[in-house]
Amino acid sequence: MDRSLYIAMSGAKQTMLAQTSNTNNLANTQTTGFKSDFEQFRSMPVFGPGHPPRVYAMTERPGTDLSTGPIQTTGRV
């Protein structure tokens, strides 16, 4: 039996995971020293019995933005 519902829901689940990362990045844009994460979607083939052209969605974190932000002077010694 082909589990097409599971394959369809994998895309929705991965979209929710990516959305949490994007929300975290937006919420912390003004936080000093925050490094944002990048999200990327990828299609992975499903191996096993059933229809051969099946794929499911997968998110990856290909990297983190490690660029330095502006220096903020505090006036303290």
QUITA-V123413 format. One record per backbone hydrogen bond with DSSP energy under -0.5 kcal/mol. NH is the residue of the N-H (numbers start at 0). CO is the residue of the C=O. Records with the same first field share a line. If there is no record, write none. Layout:
BEGIN
NH->CO / CO
END
This chain:
BEGIN
3->1
6->2
7->3
8->4
9->5
10->6
11->7
12->8
13->9
14->10
15->11
16->12
17->13
18->14
19->15
20->16
21->17
22->18
23->19
24->20
25->21
26->22
27->23
28->25
30->27
33->30
35->33
37->62
39->59
41->57
43->55
45->53
46->44
53->50
55->43
57->41
59->39
61->59
62->37
64->35
65->63
72->70
END
